[in-house]
Structure formats: structure tokens, C-alpha cells
């Protein structure tokens, strides 16, 4: 899942059609917040017809804050979904984080720490 991106964000929801629509909505929401941020939808299964429920995002040092804010903001509106984040550290180690439910005041800082980690 991380071959071509520093960060992968999987959108998990009630069913496949809703996950597909939500992944596209999240990609558009992030693009509005940070036009320079590249988020590409990828398929977890090459045999499916949907565009993919995983966003592959290349991280830059200036994108961490806006990305953390954007993910938390989207999840506030769509708290019925879960976001599974996976990233590769410079050491090669893969770390994961799961966000579910309505974010609280600590969520953005936890996201920033995860993205910088």
C-alpha cells in the first residue's frame, strides 16, 4: 500500500459504495484546503471497478499542519467513517494510526505528531 506514497489513508465505512464516495469527498476536501497537496486514489483490490478507497499522499514539511487540520475537519463532518493511516518513516519502519468517531481537541496534534514522526 505504501510503495509510491509516504502516507496512505484508507476510508472505511458502512459499505463499498459509501466508502468510494467518501474517499472522493475526502480527496476533494483536501485539494480545496491545500491545492499543492497531491492525493491520488488507489485501489486496495485491482479487480474492483471503483476508483479506490485509499488516498496515497506525498508529504512535505509544509503540508503536515494543513493535512492534519483537513483530516480532522473531514472526520468531524463524517464521523460515521473510520480513517486508517499508514506511513513509512525515513528509517523504513511502517507506523499506523486509526481515527474513528468525532475528533476532539487533541486529534489535530496527534495527527501532526504522527505525520512528522
VOBA-1610 file (N, C-alpha, C; in pm, whole numbers, padded with zeros to 5 digits, always signed):
BEGIN
Unk+00082-00120+00000Unk+00000+00000+00000Unk+00086+00126+00000Unk+00211+00119+00044Unk+00293+00239+00055Unk+00404+00247-00049Unk+00397+00169-00153Unk+00505+00168-00250Unk+00535+00306-00308Unk+00431+00383-00339Unk+00453+00509-00410Unk+00416+00632-00329Unk+00389+00617-00201Unk+00348+00734-00123Unk+00407+00726+00017Unk+00426+00840+00076Unk+00471+00842+00214Unk+00355+00813+00307Unk+00233+00848+00268Unk+00118+00830+00354Unk+00005+00767+00275Unk-00059+00668+00335Unk-00179+00608+00275Unk-00292+00627+00375Unk-00407+00676+00327Unk-00524+00696+00411Unk-00637+00612+00353Unk-00679+00509+00427Unk-00790+00425+00383Unk-00918+00474+00449Unk-01022+00487+00368Unk-01153+00530+00417Unk-01237+00405+00437Unk-01284+00383+00559Unk-01363+00265+00592Unk-01500+00310+00639Unk-01605+00256+00576Unk-01741+00296+00611Unk-01838+00182+00605Unk-01967+00216+00608Unk-02072+00115+00615Unk-02074+00016+00499Unk-02045+00062+00376Unk-02043-00030+00262Unk-01952+00027+00153Unk-01926-00055+00052Unk-01831-00018-00053Unk-01867+00108-00129Unk-01995+00123-00165Unk-02036+00241-00241Unk-02017+00368-00160Unk-02051+00363-00031Unk-02034+00481+00054Unk-01887+00511+00077Unk-01804+00407+00091Unk-01660+00427+00107Unk-01601+00494-00016Unk-01644+00449-00133Unk-01595+00505-00259Unk-01629+00655-00267Unk-01753+00689-00239Unk-01796+00829-00243Unk-01723+00912-00137Unk-01706+00856-00019Unk-01639+00927+00089Unk-01491+00950+00057Unk-01426+00853-00004Unk-01285+00870-00042Unk-01270+00985-00141Unk-01363+00993-00236Unk-01358+01102-00333Unk-01385+01236-00265Unk-01480+01237-00173Unk-01512+01360-00098Unk-01392+01405-00016Unk-01323+01311+00048Unk-01204+01347+00127Unk-01095+01401+00037Unk-01072+01339-00078Unk-00970+01387-00172Unk-01001+01530-00216Unk-01128+01557-00249Unk-01168+01691-00291Unk-01154+01792-00177Unk-01190+01751-00057Unk-01180+01839+00059Unk-01034+01877+00085Unk-00944+01781+00076Unk-00801+01810+00096Unk-00747+01898-00016Unk-00793+01876-00140Unk-00748+01957-00254Unk-00791+02102-00238Unk-00910+02125-00183Unk-00958+02262-00160Unk-00873+02331-00054Unk-00837+02259+00051Unk-00758+02316+00160Unk-00613+02342+00120Unk-00560+02249+00042Unk-00417+02257+00006Unk-00400+02213-00138Unk-00418+02306-00233Unk-00407+02272-00375Unk-00273+02209-00414Unk-00168+02238-00341Unk-00036+02183-00374Unk-00020+02038-00326Unk-00110+01994-00240Unk-00105+01858-00187Unk-00157+01760-00291Unk-00081+01655-00317Unk-00122+01555-00415Unk-00179+01434-00344Unk-00309+01410-00365Unk-00375+01293-00308Unk-00435+01214-00424Unk-00387+01094-00443Unk-00431+01008-00554Unk-00506+00888-00498Unk-00620+00859-00556Unk-00696+00742-00513Unk-00635+00616-00573Unk-00617+00515-00488Unk-00566+00386-00534Unk-00659+00275-00486Unk-00660+00166-00558Unk-00747+00054-00527Unk-00678-00044-00433Unk-00751-00089-00330Unk-00694-00194-00247Unk-00698-00329-00319Unk-00787-00340-00418Unk-00805-00464-00493Unk-00817-00429-00641Unk-00724-00474-00722Unk-00721-00438-00865Unk-00842-00492-00941Unk-00915-00586-00883Unk-01029-00646-00952Unk-01159-00567-00936Unk-01161-00468-00847Unk-01283-00389-00828Unk-01294-00281-00935Unk-01417-00233-00955Unk-01440-00130-01056Unk-01433+00011-01001Unk-01441+00026-00869Unk-01439+00161-00814Unk-01301+00224-00830Unk-01294+00353-00801Unk-01169+00428-00818Unk-01071+00404-00703Unk-01117+00342-00598Unk-01030+00313-00484Unk-01068+00389-00360Unk-01053+00324-00247Unk-01090+00386-00119Unk-00966+00424-00038Unk-00850+00422-00102Unk-00726+00461-00036Unk-00670+00584-00107Unk-00631+00683-00028Unk-00564+00800-00083Unk-00415+00787-00057Unk-00336+00798-00161Unk-00191+00800-00149Unk-00148+00946-00151Unk-00080+00989-00047Unk-00046+01131-00031Unk+00103+01147-00010Unk+00166+01232-00090Unk+00307+01264-00070Unk+00315+01379+00031Unk+00390+01357+00135Unk+00401+01456+00242Unk+00520+01548+00220Unk+00499+01673+00252Unk+00608+01770+00256Unk+00601+01838+00391Unk+00709+01898+00435Unk+00709+01958+00569Unk+00602+02066+00584Unk+00572+02137+00476Unk+00472+02243+00485Unk+00329+02189+00479Unk+00312+02062+00443Unk+00176+02008+00429Unk+00125+01941+00556Unk+00209+01920+00655Unk+00169+01845+00774Unk+00054+01912+00848Unk+00065+02040+00876Unk-00039+02110+00952Unk-00170+02115+00875Unk-00165+02152+00748Unk-00288+02161+00670Unk-00352+02024+00650Unk-00271+01921+00637Unk-00323+01785+00622Unk-00389+01738+00752Unk-00324+01762+00865Unk-00382+01724+00994Unk-00514+01795+01017Unk-00518+01924+00987Unk-00641+02001+01002Unk-00749+01951+00907Unk-00711+01923+00783Unk-00807+01876+00683Unk-00866+01740+00717Unk-00784+01647+00764Unk-00834+01514+00801Unk-00928+01523+00921Unk-00891+01601+01022Unk-00976+01616+01140Unk-01107+01685+01105Unk-01099+01786+01021Unk-01219+01859+00979Unk-01315+01768+00903Unk-01261+01688+00810Unk-01345+01597+00733Unk-01411+01495+00826Unk-01335+01441+00921Unk-01389+01340+01011Unk-01495+01398+01105Unk-01487+01527+01137Unk-01592+01590+01216Unk-01726+01585+01143Unk-01719+01604+01011Unk-01842+01601+00929Unk-01886+01459+00898Unk-01793+01366+00894Unk-01822+01229+00853Unk-01779+01130+00961Unk-01825+01150+01082Unk-01781+01067+01195Unk-01832+00924+01188Unk-01916+00894+01090Unk-01961+00756+01071Unk-01856+00673+00996Unk-01748+00736+00953Unk-01640+00667+00884Unk-01518+00656+00974Unk-01430+00567+00935Unk-01303+00547+01005Unk-01193+00574+00904Unk-01085+00638+00948Unk-00968+00660+00864Unk-00853+00578+00920Unk-00794+00497+00833Unk-00677+00418+00870Unk-00556+00480+00800Unk-00462+00532+00877Unk-00344+00598+00822Unk-00224+00508+00838Unk-00142+00504+00734Unk-00019+00424+00736Unk+00089+00506+00668Unk+00205+00515+00732Unk+00315+00588+00669Unk+00447+00520+00699Unk+00541+00546+00612Unk+00675+00491+00627Unk+00767+00600+00679Unk+00833+00570+00788Unk+00929+00665+00845Unk+01058+00660+00763Unk+01143+00761+00773Unk+01269+00761+00699Unk+01356+00637+00729Unk+01336+00577+00845Unk+01413+00458+00882Unk+01362+00333+00810Unk+01247+00344+00742Unk+01187+00230+00675Unk+01077+00164+00755Unk+01068+00198+00883Unk+00964+00143+00969Unk+00827+00196+00926Unk+00725+00110+00926Unk+00589+00150+00893Unk+00511+00168+01022Unk+00442+00283+01032Unk+00359+00309+01150Unk+00215+00331+01105Unk+00122+00303+01194Unk-00021+00313+01162Unk-00095+00390+01270Unk-00207+00450+01230Unk-00294+00523+01321Unk-00437+00507+01270Unk-00531+00488+01362Unk-00672+00478+01325Unk-00748+00592+01390Unk-00830+00660+01311Unk-00917+00767+01361Unk-01061+00724+01340Unk-01139+00732+01446Unk-01279+00693+01436Unk-01361+00781+01528Unk-01482+00816+01483Unk-01569+00900+01565Unk-01533+01047+01552Unk-01598+01128+01632Unk-01575+01273+01626Unk-01441+01308+01691Unk-01355+01378+01618Unk-01226+01419+01674Unk-01246+01516+01791Unk-01156+01511+01888Unk-01161+01607+01998Unk-01049+01709+01981Unk-01026+01787+02084Unk-00927+01896+02073Unk-00784+01845+02060Unk-00759+01718+02090Unk-00624+01663+02081Unk-00595+01595+01947Unk-00698+01571+01869Unk-00683+01493+01746Unk-00585+01555+01648Unk-00597+01686+01623Unk-00507+01750+01526Unk-00361+01740+01569Unk-00335+01756+01698Unk-00196+01747+01746Unk-00145+01604+01732Unk-00230+01505+01763Unk-00189+01365+01745Unk-00159+01336+01599Unk-00240+01392+01509Unk-00216+01374+01366Unk-00084+01439+01324Unk-00059+01560+01371Unk+00067+01628+01337Unk+00186+01546+01384Unk+00178+01495+01507Unk+00288+01414+01560Unk+00308+01287+01476Unk+00196+01223+01437Unk+00204+01104+01354Unk+00266+01135+01218Unk+00223+01244+01157Unk+00272+01280+01024Unk+00418+01323+01025Unk+00462+01383+01134Unk+00602+01425+01145Unk+00691+01309+01188Unk+00633+01215+01265Unk+00702+01103+01328Unk+00791+01029+01241
//
